[in-house]
């Protein structure tokens, strides 16, 4: 049960008095459940580097405090590792604004809360020429222009004033506009919104422009790749099996049950991933099943960690 040599057990008993088992009529040692629990914890702690001489005099409560300290340290290290592996937060949307009134509206907290990502406003600029000069070499996701009147020839004059901004996605908020000018802007890929509009409509319109801009378009994620939001498996079968065997020596069976569930979930996760490649017709279904299994496995790993901390057990290495 303890996976340790009999000779070591005898030395611990003779030299350090860690247990005092009863003897049967034939001279065999009879260990109680408390003896096994204490020896299991001593084995875990000595495997982590503690000297048996420093542990032998401690009672069960003191040993559990030592084990809990180790478990907490390991859990904190795992949290740090996850934090380091976590992808960086999404980059702010950089929005250049022509028009002071529009810039003031875009700074309203209620409107900014409509965006899923932080918005960094550049400007405001008075006109296209000023914007082109100020934004030279800068990274801009979209240029938003407030133009109350879109007259004939407006697009031509604007392009002449700011040729450097020709490749920047544009959105124009206007009040009155000639049909020919609006048609030309739409044909050039410019997003149009006619005033008056409330902040909710304005925010949703701008969000749509930002989400469909060319820089935001990315190739669909390869179905064979796991979801990066789900961390990889923490423990392999061997580590979980050792933990399950150890936890069977204590009163609470939850660690053993959790370890067994984790092994089943991990294998189903791997099975679903393989099915995605073998069966093209059902690839989407198996991708979904893999994602569900991976998410469940990660949550059960957290549950195992929680139970181990509660029981004073050392997490699998």
C-alpha positions in Angstrom: 0.0 0.0 0.0 2.8 2.4 0.8 5.1 1.3 -2.0 8.2 1.2 0.2 10.6 -1.5 1.2 9.9 -3.6 4.3 13.4 -2.9 5.5 12.8 0.8 5.5 9.6 0.3 7.5 11.5 -1.7 10.0 14.2 0.9 10.4 11.7 3.6 10.9 10.0 1.6 13.6 13.2 0.5 15.4 15.2 3.7 15.1 12.6 6.4 15.2 9.5 4.7 16.8 7.2 6.1 14.1 4.7 3.2 14.8 4.1 0.6 17.5 2.1 -2.1 15.7 0.6 -5.0 17.6 1.8 -8.5 16.9 -0.2 -11.5 16.0 0.2 -14.9 17.6 2.5 -15.8 14.7 4.6 -12.7 15.2 3.2 -10.7 12.2 2.8 -6.9 12.7 -0.8 -5.7 12.7 -1.1 -2.1 11.5 -4.2 -0.1 12.4 -5.8 2.4 10.0 -4.2 5.2 11.9 -0.8 3.6 11.5 -1.3 3.3 7.8 -2.5 6.9 7.5 0.6 8.2 9.4 3.0 6.1 7.5 1.5 7.2 4.2 2.0 10.8 5.1 5.5 10.2 6.3 6.4 8.5 3.0 5.1 11.4 1.0 7.0 14.0 3.0 10.3 12.0 3.0 9.9 11.6 -0.8 9.8 15.4 -0.9 13.1 15.7 0.9 12.1 15.9 4.6 14.3 13.9 7.0 12.5 11.1 8.8 14.3 12.1 12.0 12.7 15.6 11.9 9.2 14.1 11.2 9.1 11.2 13.6 8.3 13.2 16.7 5.4 15.0 15.1 1.8 14.0 15.7 -0.7 13.5 12.9 -2.0 17.1 13.1 1.5 18.5 12.8 2.4 16.2 9.9 -0.8 17.4 8.1 0.2 21.0 8.6 3.6 20.3 7.0 1.9 18.5 4.1 -0.6 21.3 3.6 2.3 23.8 3.4 3.8 21.7 0.6 0.5 21.4 -1.2 -0.1 25.1 -1.0 3.3 25.9 -2.4 2.8 23.5 -5.3 -0.6 24.9 -6.0 0.8 28.5 -6.0 3.6 27.4 -8.4 1.0 25.8 -10.7 -1.0 29.1 -10.7 2.1 31.0 -11.5 2.9 28.6 -14.4 -0.6 29.1 -15.8 -0.3 32.9 -15.5 2.9 32.8 -17.4 1.4 30.5 -20.1 -1.7 32.6 -20.4 -1.9 34.5 -23.6 -1.4 38.3 -23.3 -4.6 40.4 -23.1 -6.1 41.6 -26.3 -4.5 44.6 -27.8 -6.5 47.9 -27.6 -8.4 49.0 -30.7 -6.7 52.1 -32.0 -9.3 54.5 -33.4 -8.3 57.8 -35.1 -11.0 60.4 -35.0 -11.6 63.4 -37.2 -14.1 65.7 -35.5 -14.0 67.1 -32.0 -17.7 66.5 -31.3 -17.5 62.8 -32.3 -14.4 62.3 -30.2 -16.2 63.6 -27.1 -19.0 61.1 -27.7 -16.6 58.3 -28.1 -15.1 59.1 -24.7 -18.4 58.5 -22.8 -18.0 55.6 -20.4 -21.4 54.1 -21.3 -20.4 53.9 -25.0 -17.0 52.5 -24.3 -18.5 49.7 -22.3 -20.1 48.4 -25.4 -16.8 47.4 -26.8 -15.3 43.9 -25.9 -11.8 45.3 -26.1 -10.2 48.6 -24.8 -10.4 51.5 -27.3 -7.5 53.9 -27.7 -8.6 57.2 -29.3 -6.1 59.0 -31.5 -6.9 62.7 -32.0 -9.3 64.4 -32.5 -8.0 65.9 -35.7 -9.5 68.8 -37.5 -9.3 67.4 -41.0 -7.8 64.7 -43.3 -4.5 66.6 -43.8 -3.9 67.0 -40.1 -4.7 63.4 -39.4 -2.3 62.2 -42.2 0.5 64.3 -40.8 -0.1 63.2 -37.2 -0.6 59.5 -37.9 2.4 59.0 -40.2 3.9 55.6 -39.4 1.4 54.9 -36.6 -0.7 51.7 -36.3 -4.4 52.5 -36.8 -7.3 50.0 -36.8 -9.9 52.4 -38.2 -10.3 56.1 -39.0 -13.7 57.5 -38.0 -14.7 60.8 -39.7 -17.5 63.1 -38.6 -18.7 64.9 -41.7 -22.1 66.6 -41.4 -22.3 67.2 -45.2 -21.1 64.8 -47.9 -21.2 66.9 -51.0 -20.2 65.9 -54.6 -16.4 65.6 -54.9 -15.9 65.1 -51.2 -14.2 61.7 -51.6 -11.8 63.0 -54.3 -10.8 66.0 -52.2 -10.3 63.9 -49.1 -8.1 61.4 -51.0 -6.0 64.2 -52.3 -5.5 65.6 -48.9 -4.5 62.4 -47.2 -3.1 59.8 -49.7 -1.1 58.2 -46.8 -4.4 57.1 -45.2 -5.8 55.4 -48.3 -5.2 51.9 -46.9 -6.6 52.6 -43.5 -10.2 51.3 -43.0 -12.6 54.2 -42.7 -16.0 54.9 -41.3 -18.0 58.1 -41.9 -20.7 59.5 -39.7 -22.7 62.0 -41.7 -26.0 63.9 -41.6 -26.7 64.9 -45.2 -25.0 63.4 -48.2 -25.4 63.3 -52.0 -26.4 59.9 -53.3 -23.4 59.8 -55.7 -20.9 60.5 -52.9 -22.4 57.9 -50.6 -22.4 55.3 -53.4 -18.7 56.1 -54.1 -17.8 55.8 -50.4 -19.6 52.5 -50.1 -17.9 51.2 -53.2 -14.6 52.1 -51.7 -15.3 50.0 -48.7 -16.2 52.9 -46.3 -18.7 52.2 -43.6 -21.5 54.9 -43.4 -23.9 55.8 -40.6 -26.4 58.7 -40.9 -27.1 61.0 -38.0 -28.8 61.4 -35.6 -28.1 58.2 -33.7 -27.9 57.5 -30.0 -24.8 56.2 -28.3 -25.9 52.6 -28.4 -26.4 52.6 -32.2 -23.1 54.5 -32.7 -21.2 52.1 -30.5 -22.6 49.0 -32.2 -21.9 50.5 -35.6 -18.3 51.2 -34.7 -17.9 47.8 -33.1 -19.0 46.2 -36.3 -16.6 48.2 -38.3 -13.7 47.2 -36.0 -14.6 43.5 -36.0 -14.7 43.4 -39.8 -11.6 45.4 -40.5 -9.0 43.6 -42.5 -6.5 43.6 -39.7 -8.9 41.8 -37.4 -9.6 39.0 -39.9 -7.7 35.8 -39.0 -7.8 32.4 -40.5 -10.2 30.0 -38.8 -8.5 27.9 -36.2 -7.3 24.5 -37.3 -9.9 22.0 -36.0 -7.1 19.7 -35.0 -5.6 22.3 -32.6 -6.9 22.2 -29.0 -8.6 25.3 -27.6 -5.8 27.4 -26.2 -8.1 28.5 -23.3 -8.0 25.0 -21.8 -4.7 24.2 -20.1 -2.9 20.9 -21.0 -3.1 17.8 -18.8 -1.4 18.3 -15.4 -0.8 14.7 -14.4 -0.3 11.5 -16.4 -1.9 8.2 -15.6 1.1 7.0 -13.6 1.0 9.9 -11.2 -2.8 9.7 -10.9 -2.6 6.0 -10.2 0.0 6.5 -7.5 -2.2 9.2 -5.9 -5.3 7.0 -6.1 -3.5 4.1 -4.4 -2.2 6.4 -1.7 -5.6 8.0 -1.1 -7.2 4.5 -0.6 -5.3 4.3 2.7 -7.1 7.2 4.3 -10.7 7.7 5.4 -11.8 10.0 2.5 -12.2 8.2 -0.8 -12.8 11.4 -2.8 -9.1 11.8 -3.9 -9.1 8.3 -5.4 -12.5 8.8 -7.2 -11.3 12.1 -8.6 -8.0 10.6 -9.8 -10.0 7.8 -11.6 -12.4 10.3 -13.2 -9.5 12.3 -14.4 -7.9 9.4 -16.1 -11.2 8.6 -17.8 -11.7 12.2 -18.9 -8.2 12.5 -20.2 -8.5 9.3 -22.3 -11.9 10.4 -23.7 -10.4 13.8 -24.6 -7.6 12.0 -26.5 -10.1 9.6 -28.1 -12.2 12.5 -29.4 -9.2 14.2 -30.8 -8.2 11.1 -32.7 -11.8 10.7 -34.1 -11.6 14.3 -35.5 -8.9 13.0 -37.9 -10.4 9.6 -38.7 -14.0 10.8 -39.4 -14.1 14.0 -41.4 -17.9 14.0 -41.6 -18.1 14.1 -37.8 -15.1 16.3 -37.2 -17.1 19.1 -35.8 -19.0 16.9 -33.4 -15.8 15.3 -32.1 -14.1 18.7 -31.8 -17.0 19.7 -29.6 -16.7 16.5 -27.5 -13.0 17.1 -27.1 -13.6 20.6 -25.9 -16.2 19.5 -23.4 -13.9 16.7 -22.1 -10.9 19.1 -21.9 -12.9 21.7 -20.0 -14.3 19.1 -17.6 -10.8 17.5 -17.1 -9.4 20.9 -16.2 -12.2 21.5 -13.7 -11.7 18.1 -12.1 -8.0 18.8 -11.8 -8.8 21.9 -9.8 -11.2 19.8 -7.7 -8.5 17.3 -7.0 -6.1 20.1 -5.9 -8.8 21.5 -3.6 -9.5 18.1 -2.0 -5.8 17.4 -1.6 -5.3 20.7 0.2 -8.3 19.9 2.5 -7.0 16.4 3.3 -3.4 17.5 3.7 -2.2 15.3 0.8 0.7 16.0 -1.5 -0.5 16.5 -5.1 0.8 14.1 -7.7 4.2 15.2 -9.1 
